[in-house]
């Protein structure tokens, strides 16, 4: 039985250097597998089960396969990261409101985006003939009105957000 020595030095983002008895070699790892100058491996998703292929130095046919695998893994990572950024940018200001049936205490702890989206829903139902830009202005004013109405009034914490919102909408209508 022989001893085996192997050490991986991480360089960041999947890149690393492998140090072993046979020398030093660079490698790149992803969730799907890894590739180095000596070969590549593909992970199956089952712990401990991988497919490993070592390049044949005589034929040198594995280099092309390895480079194609590296290109595919890099392209996949770039595509997924670009898609995630695109989805974040596509989220509209009026999406994701969850405070319709909540209490004022929940409103106080909610994010500004959630408050605005909820106010957008309240306004869209009331001002359905207005444009989305006009509704955003009204929703922003409604959010400000609710925040000011409940500020420093802890006795309102058990009231419904919808009740305070309807009172604010009535006030806003009378002011215009």
BAFI-3210 file (N, C-alpha, C; in Angstrom, 3 decimals, decimal comma, padded with zeros to 6 digits):
// residues 176
n [1|2|3|4|5|6|7|8|9|10|11|12|13|14|15|16|17|18|19|20|21|22|23|24|25|26|27|28|29|30|31|32|33|34|35|36|37|38|39|40|41|42|43|44|45|46|47|48|49|50|51|52|53|54|55|56|57|58|59|60|61|62|63|64|65|66|67|68|69|70|71|72|73|74|75|76|77|78|79|80|81|82|83|84|85|86|87|88|89|90|91|92|93|94|95|96|97|98|99|100|101|102|103|104|105|106|107|108|109|110|111|112|113|114|115|116|117|118|119|120|121|122|123|124|125|126|127|128|129|130|131|132|133|134|135|136|137|138|139|140|141|142|143|144|145|146|147|148|149|150|151|152|153|154|155|156|157|158|159|160|161|162|163|164|165|166|167|168|169|170|171|172|173|174|175|176]
n.u [000,844|000,587|001,445|-000,445|-000,226|-001,909|-002,855|-005,002|-004,990|-006,928|-007,909|-010,020|-013,413|-013,801|-011,392|-008,178|-005,091|-003,544|-001,520|000,632|002,317|003,149|003,401|002,570|-000,577|-003,028|-006,564|-010,149|-013,200|-016,685|-020,199|-021,044|-018,833|-015,273|-012,233|-008,966|-005,469|-004,835|-007,100|-010,719|-013,695|-017,041|-019,702|-022,354|-024,487|-025,168|-023,867|-020,432|-020,346|-018,863|-017,854|-014,846|-012,361|-009,262|-006,841|-005,332|-002,060|-000,633|-002,370|-003,648|-006,277|-008,076|-007,812|-009,284|-011,903|-011,884|-011,483|-013,824|-015,699|-014,978|-015,584|-018,372|-019,204|-018,420|-019,944|-022,499|-022,534|-022,274|-024,618|-026,644|-026,141|-026,575|-029,270|-030,446|-029,892|-031,379|-033,982|-034,207|-034,188|-036,546|-038,580|-041,373|-042,413|-044,877|-045,298|-045,508|-046,704|-047,804|-049,324|-052,052|-054,122|-053,064|-051,968|-051,304|-048,950|-047,499|-047,118|-045,374|-043,020|-042,434|-040,836|-039,890|-040,427|-042,401|-044,444|-044,985|-045,797|-048,113|-049,684|-049,884|-051,572|-053,929|-054,490|-054,717|-057,076|-058,879|-058,380|-058,704|-058,869|-056,723|-053,315|-050,379|-048,213|-049,426|-050,786|-048,641|-047,683|-049,849|-049,913|-047,448|-047,884|-049,973|-048,638|-046,915|-048,824|-050,016|-047,783|-047,289|-049,685|-049,673|-047,437|-045,754|-047,968|-048,806|-051,127|-052,572|-051,569|-052,924|-054,890|-056,312|-054,409|-055,729|-057,930|-056,779|-055,556|-057,784|-058,931|-056,883|-056,925|-059,435|-058,967|-056,978|-058,433|-060,231|-058,509|-057,679]
n.v [-001,175|002,186|005,565|008,571|011,922|014,953|018,280|021,067|024,389|027,113|029,680|031,297|031,761|029,162|028,586|027,063|025,635|022,570|020,566|017,900|014,698|014,224|016,725|020,202|021,560|023,539|024,073|024,074|024,383|023,602|023,424|021,365|019,889|019,362|020,593|020,057|020,254|017,631|016,125|015,627|015,773|014,799|015,610|013,742|014,417|012,714|012,004|011,455|010,061|010,227|010,864|010,293|011,321|010,852|012,624|011,391|011,378|010,573|010,585|013,016|013,764|014,375|016,976|018,711|017,918|018,555|021,347|022,101|021,306|023,007|025,477|025,157|024,948|027,480|029,157|028,387|029,274|032,064|032,576|031,885|033,723|036,164|035,892|035,899|038,533|039,877|039,090|040,307|042,983|043,096|043,086|044,773|047,914|047,724|045,086|042,367|043,192|042,556|043,316|043,759|042,671|042,991|044,011|047,202|047,080|045,148|046,595|048,606|047,166|046,324|046,256|049,094|048,706|046,712|048,089|050,149|048,620|047,413|049,689|050,464|048,449|049,031|051,559|050,981|049,557|051,523|053,729|052,888|053,898|055,499|056,095|053,964|055,417|057,621|056,297|055,381|057,754|058,475|056,217|056,457|058,809|057,867|055,935|057,573|059,037|057,024|056,230|058,626|058,906|056,810|057,201|057,426|056,493|054,066|052,805|052,274|049,992|047,530|047,869|047,511|047,693|048,292|049,828|052,224|052,977|053,417|055,617|057,484|057,666|058,851|061,322|062,300|062,564|064,555|066,684|067,269]
n.w [000,000|-000,908|000,017|-000,327|-001,255|-001,271|-001,788|-001,833|-002,803|-002,390|-004,598|-005,019|-006,177|-007,313|-008,527|-008,190|-006,892|-007,196|-005,235|-005,305|-005,011|-007,582|-008,699|-009,409|-010,230|-011,939|-011,249|-011,761|-010,124|-009,927|-009,033|-010,589|-011,370|-011,914|-013,453|-014,593|-015,522|-015,723|-016,057|-015,933|-013,895|-013,246|-011,218|-009,762|-008,147|-006,221|-003,158|-003,052|-005,452|-008,445|-011,847|-013,323|-015,566|-016,940|-018,771|-021,712|-022,254|-024,474|-026,709|-026,422|-026,701|-024,769|-023,962|-025,606|-024,986|-022,277|-022,363|-023,701|-021,765|-019,661|-020,889|-021,179|-018,467|-017,481|-019,141|-018,309|-015,633|-016,015|-017,504|-015,661|-013,582|-014,931|-015,603|-013,053|-012,217|-014,142|-013,474|-010,976|-011,735|-013,160|-011,316|-010,327|-008,830|-007,683|-007,049|-004,761|-002,374|000,883|003,006|003,227|004,859|007,315|010,635|012,191|013,659|012,240|009,921|010,766|011,055|008,531|005,234|003,203|000,502|000,545|001,856|-000,032|-002,243|-001,227|-000,761|-003,404|-004,383|-002,913|-004,022|-006,769|-006,895|-006,182|-007,869|-010,645|-013,229|-013,648|-014,786|-014,471|-013,557|-012,347|-010,340|-008,842|-007,711|-006,101|-004,445|-003,149|-001,696|-000,095|001,444|002,890|004,306|005,902|007,428|008,826|010,235|012,063|013,513|016,554|017,965|019,729|020,551|018,309|017,196|017,109|015,246|011,913|008,902|006,556|007,385|008,338|005,976|004,305|005,622|005,255|002,440|002,096|003,352|001,661|-000,720|-000,046|000,310|-002,223]
ca.u [000,000|001,413|000,872|-000,822|-000,237|-002,562|-003,294|-005,601|-004,898|-008,014|-007,594|-011,280|-014,374|-013,618|-010,025|-007,269|-003,862|-003,402|-000,138|000,713|003,628|003,530|003,646|001,595|-001,438|-004,183|-007,862|-011,348|-014,298|-018,040|-021,120|-021,236|-017,630|-014,018|-011,350|-007,572|-004,611|-004,677|-008,356|-011,913|-014,651|-018,406|-020,421|-023,669|-025,520|-025,194|-022,618|-019,361|-020,398|-018,392|-017,237|-013,550|-011,665|-007,898|-006,393|-004,307|-000,981|-000,161|-003,297|-003,966|-007,645|-008,857|-007,706|-010,416|-013,086|-011,733|-011,719|-015,258|-016,381|-014,698|-016,378|-019,776|-019,441|-018,305|-021,124|-023,653|-022,453|-022,565|-026,029|-027,464|-025,980|-027,230|-030,705|-030,840|-029,880|-032,491|-035,205|-034,241|-034,515|-037,902|-039,543|-042,019|-042,610|-046,197|-045,377|-045,009|-047,352|-048,416|-049,828|-053,451|-054,946|-052,170|-052,153|-050,368|-047,671|-046,791|-046,742|-044,202|-041,841|-042,306|-039,895|-040,482|-040,925|-043,651|-045,435|-045,356|-046,549|-049,441|-050,400|-050,184|-052,769|-055,072|-054,767|-055,120|-058,494|-059,669|-058,127|-058,405|-058,831|-055,472|-052,135|-049,527|-047,378|-050,272|-051,066|-047,434|-047,640|-050,886|-049,484|-046,370|-048,525|-050,723|-047,657|-046,478|-049,957|-050,142|-046,634|-047,473|-050,858|-049,391|-046,192|-045,852|-049,281|-048,751|-052,462|-053,104|-050,871|-053,821|-055,840|-056,000|-053,775|-056,726|-058,761|-055,984|-055,363|-059,020|-059,055|-055,903|-057,415|-060,517|-058,327|-056,275|-059,469|-060,797|-057,497|-057,532]
ca.v [000,000|003,390|006,775|009,575|013,274|015,903|019,490|022,061|025,762|027,847|031,026|032,032|031,527|027,863|028,390|026,576|024,968|021,268|020,178|016,472|014,082|014,273|018,092|021,261|021,774|024,398|023,431|024,901|023,578|024,139|022,466|020,256|019,089|020,097|020,340|020,443|019,882|016,172|015,458|016,285|014,914|015,298|015,172|013,225|014,869|011,715|012,202|010,500|009,430|011,112|010,252|010,935|010,969|011,368|012,845|010,510|012,252|010,144|011,019|014,409|014,039|014,820|018,429|019,331|017,633|019,337|022,754|022,250|021,206|024,263|026,508|024,922|025,299|028,925|029,736|028,132|030,173|033,415|032,638|031,867|034,984|037,222|035,675|036,328|039,989|040,321|038,893|041,337|044,250|043,043|043,219|046,080|048,557|047,361|043,650|041,840|043,758|041,492|043,912|044,117|042,262|043,011|045,010|048,340|046,624|044,508|047,681|049,299|046,308|045,907|047,000|050,200|048,152|046,015|049,132|050,813|047,667|047,278|050,936|050,390|047,611|049,805|052,636|050,420|049,209|052,752|054,610|051,975|054,623|056,267|055,394|053,351|056,481|058,391|055,443|055,348|059,004|058,373|055,172|057,026|059,721|057,037|055,348|058,664|059,353|055,944|056,336|059,783|058,695|055,832|057,583|057,728|056,107|052,619|052,261|051,892|048,799|046,387|048,199|047,004|048,620|048,703|050,895|053,454|053,330|053,999|056,963|058,335|057,914|059,839|062,612|062,738|062,968|065,836|067,729|067,599]
ca.w [000,000|-000,997|000,582|-001,311|-000,725|-002,147|-001,093|-002,731|-002,331|-003,026|-005,063|-005,081|-007,259|-007,940|-009,002|-007,167|-007,293|-006,558|-004,981|-004,995|-005,192|-008,988|-009,149|-009,153|-011,390|-011,677|-011,456|-011,637|-009,589|-009,854|-008,426|-011,527|-011,544|-011,905|-014,580|-014,371|-016,643|-015,750|-016,370|-015,452|-013,214|-013,255|-010,031|-010,113|-007,237|-005,154|-002,415|-003,256|-006,762|-009,507|-013,015|-013,499|-016,793|-016,990|-020,138|-022,229|-022,731|-025,781|-027,747|-026,150|-027,127|-023,628|-023,802|-026,278|-024,170|-021,057|-022,672|-023,963|-020,479|-018,962|-021,553|-020,845|-017,064|-017,364|-019,791|-017,456|-014,481|-016,492|-017,894|-014,447|-012,863|-015,708|-015,471|-011,719|-012,231|-014,974|-012,697|-009,941|-012,364|-013,668|-010,240|-010,381|-007,527|-007,159|-006,798|-003,488|-001,187|001,695|004,247|003,029|006,003|008,482|011,683|012,135|014,199|011,123|009,009|011,319|010,906|007,127|004,394|002,444|-000,759|000,850|002,145|-001,279|-003,067|-000,631|-001,074|-004,831|-004,525|-002,430|-004,973|-008,058|-006,790|-006,056|-009,015|-011,755|-014,508|-013,713|-015,310|-013,443|-012,995|-011,437|-009,177|-008,013|-006,947|-005,067|-003,506|-002,336|-000,743|000,859|002,366|003,782|005,181|006,905|008,335|009,707|011,091|013,126|014,186|017,990|018,502|019,922|020,762|017,005|016,714|016,898|014,176|010,577|007,964|005,563|007,958|008,333|004,569|003,772|006,191|004,564|001,087|002,220|003,624|000,442|-001,681|000,401|000,148|-003,655]
c.u [000,895|000,673|000,605|-000,846|-000,910|-003,080|-003,832|-005,502|-005,948|-007,563|-008,845|-012,088|-014,101|-012,218|-009,142|-006,025|-003,771|-001,918|-000,145|002,133|004,103|003,717|002,526|000,760|-002,608|-005,483|-008,976|-012,493|-015,607|-018,909|-021,270|-020,009|-016,381|-013,187|-009,953|-006,759|-004,446|-005,963|-009,540|-012,779|-016,003|-019,106|-021,832|-024,787|-025,721|-023,845|-021,632|-019,336|-020,005|-017,886|-015,953|-012,903|-010,297|-007,486|-005,293|-003,220|-000,496|-001,064|-003,608|-005,377|-008,502|-008,809|-008,888|-011,691|-013,042|-012,004|-013,190|-016,062|-016,178|-015,514|-017,851|-020,080|-019,380|-019,515|-022,366|-023,673|-022,796|-024,038|-026,921|-027,347|-026,636|-028,741|-031,204|-030,883|-031,056|-033,803|-035,320|-034,673|-035,968|-038,955|-040,072|-042,252|-043,914|-046,351|-044,853|-045,622|-048,096|-049,101|-051,319|-054,321|-054,136|-052,571|-051,075|-048,988|-046,835|-046,302|-045,460|-042,918|-041,576|-041,273|-040,635|-041,081|-042,271|-044,764|-045,925|-046,175|-047,963|-050,275|-050,760|-051,419|-054,018|-055,482|-055,246|-056,598|-059,371|-059,569|-057,807|-058,407|-057,528|-054,351|-051,298|-048,628|-048,162|-050,576|-049,847|-047,337|-048,651|-050,483|-048,365|-046,930|-049,323|-049,782|-047,182|-047,580|-050,107|-049,005|-046,797|-048,625|-050,550|-048,143|-046,480|-047,228|-049,320|-050,125|-053,132|-052,549|-051,794|-054,871|-055,368|-055,363|-054,820|-057,621|-058,023|-055,769|-056,619|-059,259|-058,100|-056,364|-058,547|-059,951|-057,660|-057,274|-060,015|-059,815|-057,358|-058,743]
c.v [001,245|004,569|007,784|010,939|014,183|017,066|020,460|023,433|026,564|029,267|031,891|031,710|030,234|027,588|027,905|025,956|023,676|020,941|018,707|015,976|014,223|015,697|019,049|021,450|022,676|023,624|024,441|023,997|024,345|023,119|021,224|019,373|019,941|019,709|020,813|020,013|018,369|015,428|016,248|015,277|015,602|014,733|014,774|013,797|013,899|011,786|011,073|009,845|010,441|010,280|011,005|010,414|011,632|011,511|011,861|011,383|011,860|010,674|012,510|014,783|014,566|016,322|019,141|019,131|018,464|020,816|023,021|022,196|022,485|025,407|026,375|025,325|026,806|029,623|029,560|029,082|031,599|033,574|032,707|033,191|036,144|037,114|036,164|037,849|040,531|040,191|039,937|042,671|044,279|043,173|044,644|046,604|048,110|045,865|043,305|042,443|042,679|042,023|044,264|043,827|042,252|044,089|046,088|047,941|045,942|045,561|048,357|048,503|045,906|046,757|048,103|049,697|047,464|047,023|049,786|049,887|047,469|048,521|050,994|049,553|048,354|050,860|052,103|050,034|050,454|053,624|053,791|052,656|055,403|055,417|054,858|054,406|057,343|057,600|055,372|056,606|058,937|057,355|055,677|057,981|058,950|056,420|056,388|058,993|058,295|056,039|057,493|059,579|057,770|056,178|057,992|057,421|054,587|052,005|051,857|050,560|047,620|046,666|047,631|048,096|049,148|049,824|052,230|053,922|053,961|055,400|057,931|058,651|058,939|061,243|063,173|063,216|064,342|066,987|068,168|068,223]
c.w [000,000|-000,378|-000,527|-000,624|-001,743|-001,318|-002,132|-002,075|-003,104|-003,380|-005,177|-006,314|-008,018|-008,443|-007,857|-007,770|-006,496|-006,424|-004,588|-005,242|-006,644|-009,516|-008,773|-010,418|-011,010|-011,894|-011,251|-011,200|-009,631|-009,132|-009,288|-011,696|-011,480|-013,121|-014,202|-015,579|-016,758|-016,092|-015,873|-014,717|-013,229|-012,034|-010,424|-009,268|-006,090|-004,460|-002,675|-004,628|-007,835|-010,671|-013,255|-014,774|-016,774|-018,449|-020,494|-022,851|-024,127|-026,891|-027,642|-026,615|-025,982|-023,431|-024,429|-025,475|-022,897|-021,282|-022,978|-022,676|-019,670|-019,556|-021,183|-019,404|-016,864|-017,981|-018,927|-016,265|-014,899|-016,852|-016,667|-013,705|-013,613|-015,593|-014,120|-011,649|-013,030|-014,213|-011,599|-010,532|-012,831|-012,571|-010,222|-008,973|-006,886|-006,890|-005,413|-002,246|-000,413|002,938|004,189|004,250|007,297|009,473|011,539|012,661|013,107|010,122|009,481|011,101|009,458|006,386|003,642|001,129|-000,552|001,124|000,852|-002,172|-002,533|-000,915|-002,558|-005,103|-004,070|-003,467|-006,318|-008,035|-006,757|-007,304|-010,263|-013,121|-014,691|-014,304|-014,149|-012,798|-012,013|-010,166|-008,261|-007,153|-005,797|-004,005|-002,599|-001,291|000,312|001,889|003,374|004,782|006,279|007,911|009,316|010,679|012,265|013,929|015,635|018,580|018,638|020,154|019,441|016,499|016,431|015,820|012,848|009,724|006,987|006,086|007,931|006,887|003,988|004,336|005,502|003,143|001,094|002,471|002,373|-000,622|-001,331|000,248|-001,296|-004,149]
res [x|x|x|x|x|x|x|x|x|x|x|x|x|x|x|x|x|x|x|x|x|x|x|x|x|x|x|x|x|x|x|x|x|x|x|x|x|x|x|x|x|x|x|x|x|x|x|x|x|x|x|x|x|x|x|x|x|x|x|x|x|x|x|x|x|x|x|x|x|x|x|x|x|x|x|x|x|x|x|x|x|x|x|x|x|x|x|x|x|x|x|x|x|x|x|x|x|x|x|x|x|x|x|x|x|x|x|x|x|x|x|x|x|x|x|x|x|x|x|x|x|x|x|x|x|x|x|x|x|x|x|x|x|x|x|x|x|x|x|x|x|x|x|x|x|x|x|x|x|x|x|x|x|x|x|x|x|x|x|x|x|x|x|x|x|x|x|x|x|x|x|x|x|x|x|x]
***
